[in-house]
Amino acid sequence: MLQRTLIGLIAVAFFATHASAQCGCGDAVSTSPGAAAGGDGSSYITRKVWVPEWTTETRTRNVTRYKKEARTRTYNVTKRVPVTTQKEVSYTVRVPYTETVQKTYTVRVPYMETVQKKYTVRVPYTEKVQKSYQVRVPYTEKVEKTYTVLVPHKEQRTGTRTVRVPYQETVMRTVRRIGGHWETREMQVPTLRGMMGGLGSGWMGGRCGCASACDGAAAEPSCGCDAAAGSCGCGNACGCGPCSRTICRKVWVPEIKCCEKPVCVTRFKCEERPYTYCVTVCKKETRTKTCCVRKFRCETRTRNVCVRKYRCEERTRNCCVRKYRCETRTKDCCVRKFRCETRTKTVCCRSWKCVTEQKTCNYTVCVPYCEAQTYCVKVRKRVCKEIQVPCCSCDPCGDACCWGLGSRMRGMFHGMMSRLSCGCGAACGGCGSSCDAGCAAAAEPSCGAEG
């Protein structure tokens, strides 16, 4: 019930605020008392309005950056280093030695003993027994058989075969004829002097030895045969004749001539000709013949058969059996024994010890540092502007414009609903209390409008 009452009061207060806002008296805006009047008789008031504006501002901020630095550090490394030491070690050795010991042992000595043994023998004997047996006795029987025979006989048949028939045909052929004629030709023939050559100087007995000059060659310098040395005996004086002579000889010159000549040629042509030939054909004939067939019949016969049988007989015989008797004997044996001896030896022992070494390594580190950076920011600010707003001519607190209900309600809920109404009631405590100042009075800052 209480909740419903509060909701009803809030609704009434909101209705009263809305009614006062319709008259222009509920705005929490400062107005000037000397408002200008329009041409149509309406009055204007000046209001302050906060308008948002965007401005660009330059700001500075600190930014962390990094730079690389090369540093060196020293660290310890532990290594295992081998160390060899010598020490004496005692050890036990088994030393062998030989000792003679008398041992007793048992021997099985063999000996022969005659023993009488019984044994069974199968003695064979022959006995005649009559046996019956089956015999196949052959006999001959005549039987008629039918058989088929192929009887040959000759038949004349007519057929056609291809025969090559010869005929004569005249053909022109190219024939080569070999002929010729005799011609008289001049030839150079060497003489006997020329064929002998250099033999003429020695064998023919030339006085100056100028046989080479007679052959038309240059004479030797020793001879002195030249154009002016006729006294040497060269030339005709030496008896030199010509080296060759010219003769006339008949020569046969062959000639080959080609000419066309008719030739009679035998050719063949194929012709189909009928002919008669004999063929031997076999025909089937059924015939009958009497054959002697050998057959067998079974007969039972008896015969005496000697059968070998056996009878068992017991007999005795003397057998030499090999037996053994045990004898105890002694013998000297060399036994190998061992005695323990303690000895010492020097042993190289290898151990490890840890050695610490220092090593240096280089590494890179990213070092942070601060740096001022300038940047631009868009900022939204509220700027106060004055604007002209038309105002109603009614009484701000009258009944005609602001309604009597709204005046009374604003006076009633002045303290409680001031922030909700944010009109004339918030500024002056409602039209019922102090409305003489009108809507020109300054509104409270809590209404959202600054004076």
C-alpha positions in Angstrom: 0.0 0.0 0.0 2.8 2.4 0.8 4.6 1.6 -2.4 1.4 2.4 -4.4 1.1 5.8 -2.5 4.7 6.8 -3.3 4.3 5.9 -7.0 1.1 8.1 -7.1 2.9 11.1 -5.5 5.8 10.8 -7.9 3.3 10.7 -10.8 1.5 13.8 -9.6 4.8 15.7 -9.1 5.9 14.8 -12.6 2.6 16.0 -14.0 2.9 19.3 -12.2 6.5 19.8 -13.6 5.3 19.0 -17.1 2.6 21.6 -16.8 5.0 24.3 -15.7 7.4 23.4 -18.5 4.7 24.1 -21.0 4.6 27.7 -20.0 8.4 28.2 -20.1 8.6 28.9 -16.4 10.2 25.6 -15.3 13.5 25.8 -17.2 16.5 26.2 -14.9 18.1 28.7 -17.1 19.1 32.3 -16.2 17.1 34.8 -18.1 17.6 38.5 -18.5 14.8 40.8 -17.4 15.0 43.1 -20.4 14.1 40.6 -23.1 13.5 41.9 -26.6 10.1 41.8 -28.1 9.5 40.4 -31.5 7.6 42.0 -34.3 4.6 39.8 -33.7 4.3 40.9 -30.1 6.1 37.8 -28.6 8.9 38.3 -26.1 12.3 36.5 -26.2 14.5 35.5 -23.4 18.3 34.9 -23.4 19.3 31.4 -22.3 22.7 30.0 -21.6 23.2 26.6 -23.2 26.2 24.3 -22.8 27.3 23.1 -26.3 29.9 20.3 -26.7 33.0 21.1 -28.9 35.9 18.9 -30.0 39.4 20.4 -29.7 42.8 18.9 -30.4 45.3 19.0 -27.6 49.0 18.1 -27.6 50.0 16.0 -24.6 53.2 14.5 -23.4 53.6 11.0 -22.1 56.5 8.8 -21.0 57.2 5.8 -23.2 59.4 2.8 -22.1 61.9 1.8 -24.8 64.7 -0.8 -24.9 68.3 -0.7 -26.1 70.7 -3.6 -26.4 73.9 -3.7 -24.3 76.7 -6.2 -24.5 77.8 -7.5 -21.1 80.3 -10.0 -19.8 79.8 -12.5 -17.0 82.0 -14.9 -15.3 80.8 -18.3 -14.2 82.4 -21.4 -12.6 82.6 -24.7 -14.4 83.4 -27.9 -12.6 85.4 -30.6 -14.4 86.3 -34.1 -13.5 90.1 -34.6 -13.8 91.6 -38.1 -13.6 94.2 -38.7 -10.9 96.4 -41.9 -11.0 97.8 -43.1 -7.6 99.7 -46.3 -6.7 98.8 -48.4 -3.7 99.7 -51.9 -2.5 96.9 -54.5 -2.5 96.9 -57.9 -0.8 95.5 -60.8 -2.7 95.3 -64.6 -2.1 96.7 -67.1 -4.6 96.0 -70.8 -4.7 99.5 -72.5 -5.2 99.3 -76.0 -6.6 101.4 -78.9 -5.3 101.5 -82.7 -5.9 101.0 -85.3 -3.1 101.1 -89.1 -3.3 98.1 -90.8 -1.8 97.2 -94.6 -1.6 93.8 -95.4 -2.9 91.7 -98.5 -2.6 89.5 -99.5 -5.5 87.3 -102.5 -6.5 87.9 -104.4 -9.8 85.6 -106.9 -11.5 87.7 -109.8 -12.5 86.2 -112.0 -15.3 86.3 -115.8 -15.3 84.7 -118.5 -17.5 82.2 -121.1 -16.2 80.6 -124.0 -18.0 76.8 -124.1 -17.7 74.3 -126.6 -19.1 71.4 -124.8 -20.9 68.1 -126.1 -22.3 66.8 -124.8 -25.6 63.8 -125.6 -27.9 64.4 -126.4 -31.5 61.8 -126.5 -34.3 62.5 -129.7 -36.3 61.1 -129.7 -39.8 59.3 -132.7 -41.4 57.4 -133.3 -44.7 53.8 -134.5 -44.8 51.6 -135.3 -47.9 48.2 -133.5 -48.0 45.5 -133.9 -50.7 44.3 -130.5 -52.0 41.6 -129.5 -54.4 42.1 -126.7 -56.9 40.2 -125.1 -59.8 41.5 -125.3 -63.4 40.3 -123.4 -66.4 40.1 -125.9 -69.2 40.1 -124.3 -72.7 37.8 -125.4 -75.5 37.0 -124.1 -79.1 33.6 -123.0 -80.2 32.5 -121.7 -83.7 30.6 -118.4 -83.7 29.3 -116.3 -86.6 30.4 -112.7 -86.6 29.2 -109.8 -88.7 31.8 -107.3 -89.9 31.9 -104.3 -92.2 34.3 -104.1 -95.2 35.3 -101.0 -97.3 35.2 -102.3 -100.9 37.1 -100.0 -103.4 35.8 -99.3 -106.9 36.7 -96.8 -109.6 34.6 -93.8 -110.8 35.2 -91.4 -113.6 34.8 -87.7 -112.8 35.0 -84.5 -114.9 36.9 -81.4 -113.7 38.5 -78.2 -115.0 42.1 -77.3 -114.8 44.2 -74.4 -115.8 46.7 -75.0 -118.7 49.5 -72.7 -119.9 49.2 -72.5 -123.7 52.3 -71.2 -125.6 52.1 -68.7 -128.4 54.7 -66.8 -130.6 55.1 -63.0 -130.4 57.5 -60.7 -132.3 59.2 -58.1 -130.0 61.8 -55.4 -130.9 65.0 -55.7 -128.9 68.1 -53.5 -128.7 71.1 -55.5 -129.8 74.8 -54.4 -129.4 77.1 -55.2 -132.3 80.8 -55.2 -131.9 82.8 -54.1 -135.0 85.8 -52.0 -135.9 88.4 -51.1 -138.5 92.2 -51.1 -139.0 94.2 -47.8 -138.6 97.9 -47.2 -139.5 99.6 -45.4 -136.6 103.2 -44.1 -136.2 105.1 -45.4 -133.1 108.5 -44.8 -131.6 110.4 -48.0 -131.1 113.8 -48.1 -129.1 116.8 -49.3 -131.1 119.3 -51.9 -129.9 121.7 -49.1 -128.9 119.0 -47.4 -126.9 118.0 -50.7 -125.1 121.6 -51.4 -124.2 121.8 -48.0 -122.4 125.0 -47.5 -120.3 126.4 -50.9 -121.2 127.7 -49.4 -124.5 130.5 -47.5 -122.8 132.2 -50.6 -121.3 131.1 -53.5 -123.5 131.1 -51.7 -126.9 134.6 -50.4 -126.1 134.2 -46.6 -126.6 137.4 -44.7 -126.6 136.4 -41.9 -124.3 133.6 -43.6 -122.4 131.0 -41.2 -123.8 128.2 -43.7 -124.2 125.9 -41.6 -121.9 126.4 -38.7 -124.3 125.2 -40.8 -127.2 121.9 -41.5 -125.3 121.1 -37.8 -125.3 122.2 -37.2 -121.6 124.8 -34.8 -120.4 128.4 -36.0 -120.7 130.6 -36.6 -117.7 132.9 -33.7 -116.8 135.9 -36.0 -116.9 135.2 -36.8 -120.4 135.3 -33.2 -121.5 132.6 -33.9 -124.1 131.1 -30.6 -125.1 130.2 -28.9 -128.3 133.8 -27.9 -129.0 135.5 -31.2 -127.9 135.2 -33.2 -131.1 138.7 -34.5 -130.7 137.5 -36.7 -127.7 135.8 -39.0 -130.1 132.2 -38.3 -129.0 129.4 -38.2 -131.5 129.8 -40.1 -134.7 133.5 -40.6 -133.9 132.5 -42.8 -130.9 130.2 -44.9 -133.2 127.0 -43.8 -131.4 123.8 -44.3 -133.4 120.1 -43.1 -132.7 118.4 -44.4 -129.6 114.8 -44.8 -131.1 113.2 -45.0 -134.6 109.7 -44.3 -136.0 107.7 -47.2 -137.5 104.2 -47.6 -138.9 101.9 -50.2 -137.4 98.3 -51.3 -138.1 96.1 -51.1 -135.1 92.5 -52.6 -134.8 90.1 -50.0 -133.4 86.9 -51.7 -132.0 83.4 -50.1 -132.4 80.2 -50.9 -130.5 76.9 -50.1 -132.2 73.3 -50.4 -130.8 70.4 -51.3 -133.2 66.8 -52.5 -132.9 66.1 -56.0 -134.1 62.8 -58.0 -134.3 63.0 -61.1 -132.1 60.4 -63.9 -132.0 59.5 -64.7 -128.3 57.4 -67.6 -126.9 54.9 -66.5 -124.3 52.3 -68.4 -122.3 48.6 -67.7 -121.5 46.4 -69.5 -119.0 43.2 -71.3 -120.2 40.6 -73.4 -118.4 40.1 -76.8 -120.0 37.9 -79.8 -119.0 39.4 -83.2 -118.3 38.3 -86.6 -117.1 40.0 -88.4 -114.2 39.5 -91.7 -112.3 38.8 -91.8 -108.6 38.9 -94.8 -106.3 35.9 -94.7 -103.9 35.4 -97.1 -101.0 31.9 -98.4 -100.1 30.8 -100.1 -96.9 29.6 -103.7 -97.2 28.3 -105.9 -94.3 29.6 -109.5 -94.4 29.3 -112.6 -92.2 32.1 -115.1 -91.2 32.5 -118.1 -88.9 35.2 -117.7 -86.3 36.6 -120.2 -83.9 36.4 -118.6 -80.4 38.5 -120.0 -77.5 36.5 -120.3 -74.3 37.2 -121.7 -70.8 35.3 -123.9 -68.4 36.2 -124.4 -64.7 36.9 -127.9 -63.4 37.7 -129.0 -59.8 40.7 -131.3 -59.5 42.7 -132.9 -56.6 46.4 -133.4 -56.0 48.8 -134.6 -53.4 51.0 -131.8 -52.0 54.0 -132.1 -49.8 53.6 -129.7 -46.9 56.6 -128.8 -44.6 55.7 -128.7 -41.0 57.6 -128.2 -37.7 57.6 -130.0 -34.3 59.2 -128.6 -31.2 62.0 -130.6 -29.4 63.8 -129.7 -26.2 67.6 -130.1 -26.2 70.5 -129.4 -23.8 74.0 -127.9 -24.5 77.0 -126.8 -22.5 77.8 -123.1 -22.7 80.7 -121.2 -21.4 79.4 -118.2 -19.5 81.6 -115.3 -18.6 81.2 -114.2 -15.1 82.8 -111.6 -12.8 84.0 -111.5 -9.2 84.9 -108.4 -7.3 88.4 -107.9 -5.9 89.7 -105.1 -3.8 93.1 -103.6 -4.8 95.3 -100.6 -3.8 97.3 -98.1 -5.9 99.4 -95.0 -5.4 98.0 -91.9 -7.0 99.5 -88.4 -7.4 96.9 -86.0 -6.3 97.1 -82.3 -7.1 96.2 -80.0 -4.2 96.2 -76.3 -3.6 97.4 -74.1 -0.6 96.5 -70.5 -0.2 99.2 -67.9 -0.1 98.8 -64.2 0.6 100.8 -61.9 -1.7 101.0 -58.1 -2.3 101.2 -56.1 -5.5 101.3 -52.5 -6.5 98.2 -51.3 -8.4 97.7 -48.1 -10.2 94.3 -46.7 -9.1 92.5 -44.1 -11.2 90.3 -41.7 -9.4 88.6 -38.5 -10.3 88.7 -35.1 -8.6 86.5 -32.1 -9.3 88.4 -28.9 -10.4 86.6 -25.6 -10.6 87.5 -23.2 -13.5 86.2 -19.8 -14.3 84.9 -19.0 -17.8 83.8 -15.8 -19.3 80.9 -15.4 -21.8 79.4 -12.4 -23.6 75.7 -11.9 -23.8 73.3 -9.2 -24.9 70.7 -7.5 -22.6 67.8 -5.3 -23.4 67.9 -2.3 -21.0 64.7 -0.2 -20.6 64.8 3.6 -20.6 62.1 6.3 -20.5 61.5 8.7 -23.3 59.0 11.6 -23.6 56.6 11.3 -26.5 54.3 14.0 -27.8 50.9 13.0 -29.1 47.7 14.7 -30.2 44.3 13.9 -28.5 40.8 15.0 -29.4 39.0 16.4 -26.3 35.4 17.1 -25.9 34.6 20.2 -23.9 31.4 22.0 -22.9 31.2 25.7 -24.1 28.5 28.0 -22.7 26.6 29.9 -25.4 23.7 32.4 -25.2 20.7 31.9 -27.4 17.3 33.7 -27.9 14.3 31.6 -27.0 10.7 32.9 -27.4 8.8 33.0 -24.1 5.0 32.8 -23.4 3.2 36.0 -22.4 1.1 34.4 -19.7 1.5 34.9 -16.0 4.2 32.6 -14.9 2.2 31.6 -11.8 -1.3 32.2 -13.0 -4.0 29.7 -13.3 -4.5 30.0 -16.9 -1.0 28.9 -17.9 0.6 27.1 -15.0 -2.6 25.7 -13.6 -3.7 26.1 -10.0 -3.0 22.4 -9.4 0.6 22.8 -10.5 1.1 25.8 -8.2 -0.2 24.1 -5.2 1.7 20.9 -5.8 5.0 22.7 -6.3 4.5 24.5 -3.0 3.7 21.2 -1.3 6.6 19.3 -2.6 9.2 22.1 -2.6 11.7 20.5 -0.4 11.2 16.9 -1.5 10.8 17.1 -5.2 13.0 20.1 -6.1 15.6 17.9 -8.0 12.9 16.0 -9.9 10.9 19.0 -11.1 13.9 21.3 -11.9 11.5 24.2 -12.9 10.3 27.3 -11.3 9.5 25.4 -8.1 13.2 24.5 -7.7 14.3 28.1 -8.1 11.8 30.0 -6.0 10.0 27.4 -3.9 7.0 27.2 -6.1 4.5 29.8 -7.4 2.5 29.6 -4.2 5.4 31.0 -2.0 7.5 33.5 -3.9 6.5 33.8 -7.5 6.8 37.6 -7.6 10.3 37.2 -9.0 8.8 35.4 -12.0 10.7 33.1 -14.3 13.6 35.6 -14.5 15.1 34.4 -11.3 18.3 32.4 -11.5 17.9 28.6 -11.3 19.9 26.5 -8.8 23.0 24.9 -10.0 21.5 21.5 -9.1 19.0 21.9 -12.0 21.7 21.3 -14.6 22.0 25.0 -15.7 24.8 27.2 -14.4 24.2 31.0 -13.9 
